[in-house]
Amino acid sequence: MTENQIDRRVRRTRHALQKALISLILDKGYDAVTIEEITDRADLGRTTFYLHFSDKEELLMHAIDTICETFIRQHESLLSLDEASQEALSQTQMDLDESILYHIFTHARDNADLYRVMLRGEGGAKASRRFARVIQEETIKRLEIVRGLTLKVPLEIFAVFFSGTLIELVTWWLEEEQPFTIEEMVQYYQQLFNAGALDTLELA
């Protein structure tokens, strides 16, 4: 068996375990799920499970890391702010509002079960924190290299605010069965994030 065939087998096995865990969490809650139930639903043996993961928490963390890494890799060109000036950043931010946010909501829709587990916290607080941390770290990493960028608040505060507002909005959108289109959600988020709540309310 070639190395590529082995890699594909590993990916299929881990995907099956991940899919089984997510469906079980949505059925009965994270705490009630057992390793035996995961392997039964994935049609795999317990020995196979422990060849890949030490427990169900490690499996859930792997699922979160995998989905985040895949999204970042697929959209790297849109996320890149390398050597941007402040003027270029303004243009890039407009592009992000029109494309990256669209892809984020599309990704959440297409992977709704996993997002519900991550964002609802059914996998435990660690799962939600891991997802938020990935967004914060990516935000900081990409903004740190922007030449001439100045912030009125610490970059870490900006990253926490950005990740928090985005996560809460995506969570609400999924839980409410997507009452608005993706295009509308992007427009609303852009209005709130760029203009701010007070400007959006148009207070006298």
Secondary structure, 3 states (H helix, E strand, C coil): CCHHHHHHHHHHHHHHHHHHHHHHHHHHCHHHCCHHHHHHHHCCCHHHHHHHCCCHHHHHHHHHHHHHHHHHHHCHHHHCCCCCCHHHHHHHHHHHHHCHHHHHHHHHHHCHHHHHHHHHCCCCHHHHHHHHHHHHHHHHHHHCCCCCCCCCCCHHHHHHHHHHHHHHHHHHHHHCCCCCCHHHHHHHHHHHHHHCHHHHHCCC
